[in-house]
Amino acid sequence: MAAQQIPTFFQSLAAGGLAGTAVDLLFFPIDTVKTRLQSAQGFSKAGGFRGIYKGVGSVVVGSAPGAAVFFSTYESMKQTLPLHGQLAPVNHMMSASIAEVAACLIRVPTEVIKTRTQTSTYGPLASSSFSAARLVLQNEGWRGFYRGFLSTIMREIPFTSLQFPFYELLKLRLSHHLERKPLYAHEAAICGSIAGGTAAAITTPLDVLKTRVMLDLRDPSKQQIPSLLSRLRQIYVAEGMSALFAGVVPRTLWISAGGAVFLGAYEWAVHGLMGI
């Protein structure tokens, strides 16, 4: 097999931005349905199937930079960490986890705006992403944009720790089987779909927790806010196990299909930028 070329930092940055924008815009309606299924007010009151593109403005703004930061950090950390050979899965887990923390600094504010717009949390006061952002700033200050940061990290690190080592393993096995590197974009897309869908289904309870935290408008300076573990327990006790897996079907379908587009588009863009 030919030696695998490694993308530069800026190639990963550009390819990641393209991939992130493509998948978020393409699958936004499924994300809206998933978010409304997970909201405490219930699917119908959150909007049902109406206005499934509400909140898309925040995605347009935040998707490309968030994905760009993720992939450029991920590729850089893969080459920097001294973990190779049999320790490669540990390398991929650590690289993906570090990359997610970096990306969440950009992603979480747009997620807060998106989820509140999707579920009509502010009612008629915020019919657009911009008006929702203005209300977050007005009512909660800059800290409001990072409501749910820890719960997002709690979701993303287990998710990426499952997805990316599995994705890299599938690519490696397929490369050995085909006796060819690099894989074509559609082959990487299949690996991304399988890895993403598997990780998505397993981590759905953490995604439910993230959604509930972001939709909680209580002021932590005036009221005692339950810990993340307490919230998870409350959901289970009050609503049952099914509530922890609310939206598992659209989430799995979305990330399975999205993983194919996201990672396939990333590989395609990287190959194009590298002239492979």
FENDANOR-V464471 format. One record per pair of residues at least 12 apart in sequence whose ideal C-beta (glycine too) atoms are under 10 Angstrom apart, sorted by the first residue. I is the first residue (numbers start at 0). J is the second residue. Records with the same first field share a line. If there is no record, write none. Layout:
# FENDANOR-V464471
I->J, J
This chain:
# FENDANOR-V464471
0->174, 175, 177, 178, 179, 180, 181
1->179, 180, 181, 275
2->180
3->174, 180, 181, 182, 275
4->180, 181, 269, 270, 273, 274, 275
5->74, 77, 78, 269, 273
6->70, 71, 74, 75, 78, 265, 266, 268, 269, 270, 272, 273, 275
7->71, 74, 75, 269, 272, 273
8->70, 71, 72, 74, 75, 78
9->67, 71, 272
10->70, 71, 74, 268, 269, 270, 271, 272, 273
11->67, 68, 69, 70, 71, 72, 73, 74, 75, 77, 265, 268, 269, 272
12->63, 64, 66, 67, 68, 69, 70, 71, 72, 74, 75, 272
13->63, 67, 70, 71, 268, 269, 271, 272
14->66, 67, 70, 71, 74, 264, 265, 266, 267, 268, 269, 270, 271, 272, 273
15->63, 64, 65, 66, 67, 68, 69, 70, 71, 72, 73, 74, 98, 102, 261, 264, 265, 268, 269
16->62, 63, 64, 65, 66, 67, 68, 69, 70, 71, 265, 268
17->63, 66, 67, 70, 264, 265, 267, 268, 269, 271, 272
18->62, 63, 66, 67, 69, 70, 191, 257, 260, 261, 262, 263, 264, 265, 266, 267, 268, 269
19->58, 61, 62, 63, 64, 65, 66, 67, 68, 69, 70, 102, 106, 261, 264, 265
20->58, 59, 61, 62, 63, 64, 65, 66, 67, 264
21->62, 63, 66, 257, 260, 261, 263, 264, 265, 267, 268
22->58, 62, 66, 191, 195, 253, 254, 256, 257, 258, 259, 260, 261, 262, 263, 264, 265
23->55, 57, 58, 59, 61, 62, 63, 65, 66, 109, 113, 257, 260, 261
24->52, 55, 58, 59, 62
25->253, 256, 257, 260, 261, 264
26->249, 252, 253, 254, 256, 257, 260, 261
27->51, 52, 53, 54, 55, 58, 59, 62, 113, 117, 253
28->48, 51, 52, 55, 249, 253
29->51, 246, 248, 249, 250, 252, 253, 254, 256, 257
30->51, 54, 55, 58, 113, 114, 117, 246, 249, 250, 253, 254, 257
31->45, 46, 48, 49, 50, 51, 52, 53, 54, 55, 113, 114, 116, 117, 118, 249
32->45, 46, 47, 48, 51, 117, 246, 248, 249, 250, 252, 253
33->117, 199, 203, 206, 207, 210, 245, 246, 247, 248, 249, 250, 251, 252, 253, 254
34->46, 54, 110, 113, 114, 115, 116, 117, 118, 206, 209, 210, 213, 214, 245, 246, 249, 250
35->47, 48, 49, 51, 114, 117, 118, 119, 210, 245, 246, 249
36->207, 210, 242, 245, 246, 247, 248, 249, 250
37->114, 118, 203, 206, 207, 208, 209, 210, 211, 214, 234, 242, 243, 244, 245, 246, 247, 249, 250
38->114, 115, 117, 118, 119, 120, 207, 210, 211, 213, 214, 245, 246
39->118, 207, 210, 211, 214, 215, 234, 237, 238, 242
40->118, 119, 120, 214
41->118, 245
42->118, 245, 246
44->118, 119
45->114, 117, 118, 119, 120, 214
46->116, 117, 118, 119
49->119
50->116, 117, 119, 126
51->117
52->116, 117
53->113, 115, 116, 117, 118, 119, 125, 126, 127, 128, 131
54->109, 110, 112, 113, 114, 115, 116, 117, 118, 119, 125, 127, 128, 131
55->113, 116, 117, 127, 128
56->109, 112, 113, 116, 127, 128, 129, 130, 131, 132
57->108, 109, 110, 111, 112, 113, 114, 115, 116, 117, 127, 128, 129, 131, 132
58->109, 110, 112, 113, 128
59->109, 128
60->105, 108, 109, 112, 113, 128, 129, 132
61->102, 105, 106, 107, 108, 109, 110, 112, 113, 128
62->105, 106, 109, 113
63->105
64->102, 104, 105, 106, 109
65->99, 101, 102, 103, 104, 105, 106, 107, 108, 109, 110
66->102, 105, 106, 261, 264, 265
67->102, 105
68->98, 99, 101, 102, 103, 104, 105, 106
69->95, 97, 98, 99, 100, 101, 102, 103, 105, 106, 155, 159, 265
70->98, 102, 261, 262, 265, 268, 269
71->98, 101, 102
72->94, 95, 97, 98, 99, 100, 101, 102
73->91, 94, 95, 96, 97, 98, 99, 101, 102, 159, 163, 265
74->94, 98, 265, 269
75->94, 97, 98
76->90, 91, 93, 94, 95, 96, 97, 98, 101
77->90, 91, 93, 94, 95, 98, 163, 167
78->90, 94
79->94, 97
80->93, 94, 97
82->94
87->164, 167, 168, 171
88->160, 163, 164, 165, 167, 168
89->160, 164
90->163, 164, 167
91->159, 160, 162, 163, 164, 165, 166, 167, 168
92->156, 157, 159, 160, 161, 162, 163, 164, 167
93->160, 164
94->159, 163, 164, 167
95->155, 156, 158, 159, 160, 161, 162, 163, 164, 166, 167
96->152, 155, 156, 157, 158, 159, 160, 163
97->156, 159
98->155, 159, 163
99->151, 152, 154, 155, 156, 158, 159, 160, 163
100->148, 151, 152, 155, 156, 159
102->151, 155, 159
103->145, 147, 148, 149, 151, 152, 154, 155, 156
104->145, 148
106->148, 151, 155
107->144, 145, 146, 147, 148, 149, 150, 151, 152, 155, 209, 213
108->132, 135, 141, 143, 144, 145, 146, 148
109->128, 132, 144
110->144, 145, 146, 147, 148, 151, 209, 210, 213
111->131, 132, 135, 139, 143, 144, 145, 146, 147, 148, 151, 212, 213, 214
112->125, 127, 128, 129, 130, 131, 132, 133, 134, 135, 143, 144, 213
113->128, 131, 213
114->131, 146, 147, 209, 210, 211, 212, 213, 214
115->128, 131, 132, 134, 135, 143, 146, 213, 214, 216
116->128, 129, 130, 131, 132
117->131, 210, 214
118->210, 213, 214
119->131
120->134, 135, 213, 214, 215, 216
121->133, 134, 135, 138, 216
132->144
134->216
135->216
138->216, 218
139->216, 218, 219, 220
142->219, 220
143->216, 218
146->212, 213, 214, 215, 216, 217, 219, 224
147->208, 209, 210, 211, 212, 213, 214, 215, 227
148->209, 212, 213
149->209, 212, 226, 227
150->205, 206, 207, 208, 209, 210, 211, 212, 213, 227, 230, 231
151->205, 206, 208, 209, 210, 212, 213
152->205, 209
153->202, 205, 206, 208, 209, 212, 227, 228, 231
154->202, 203, 204, 205, 206, 207, 208, 209, 210
155->202, 205, 206, 209
156->202, 205
157->198, 201, 202, 205
158->195, 198, 199, 201, 202, 203, 205, 206, 254
159->198, 202
160->198, 202
161->194, 195, 197, 198, 199, 200, 201, 202
162->191, 193, 194, 195, 196, 197, 198, 199, 201, 202, 254, 258, 262
163->191, 194, 195, 198, 262
164->194, 198
165->190, 191, 193, 194, 195, 197, 198
166->187, 190, 191, 192, 193, 194, 195, 197, 198, 258, 262
167->190, 194
168->190, 194
169->182, 186, 187, 189, 190, 191, 192, 193, 194
170->182, 186, 187, 189, 190, 191, 194, 262, 266
171->190
172->190
173->186, 187, 189, 190
174->186, 187, 190
180->275
181->266, 269, 270, 273, 275
182->263, 266, 270
183->263, 266, 267, 270, 275
184->259, 262, 263, 264, 265, 266, 267, 268, 269, 270, 271
185->259, 263, 266, 267
186->263, 266
187->259, 262, 263, 264, 265, 266, 267, 269, 270
188->256, 258, 259, 260, 261, 262, 263, 264, 265, 266, 267
189->258, 259, 262, 263
190->258, 259, 262, 263, 266
191->254, 255, 256, 257, 258, 259, 260, 261, 262, 263, 264, 265, 266
192->254, 255, 256, 257, 258, 259, 260, 261, 262, 263
193->255, 258, 259
194->254, 255, 258, 259, 262
195->251, 253, 254, 255, 256, 257, 258, 259, 260, 261, 262
196->250, 251, 252, 253, 254, 255, 256, 257, 258, 259
197->251, 254, 255, 258
198->251, 254, 255, 258
199->247, 249, 250, 251, 252, 253, 254, 255, 257, 258
200->244, 247, 248, 250, 251, 252, 254, 255
201->247, 251
202->247, 250, 254
203->243, 244, 245, 246, 247, 248, 250, 251, 254
204->231, 234, 235, 240, 242, 243, 244, 245, 247
205->227, 231, 243
206->243, 244, 245, 246, 247, 250, 254
207->230, 231, 234, 238, 242, 243, 244, 245, 246, 247, 250
208->227, 228, 230, 231, 234, 243
209->227
210->245, 246
211->227, 230, 231, 233, 234, 242, 245
212->224, 225, 227, 230
215->230
231->243
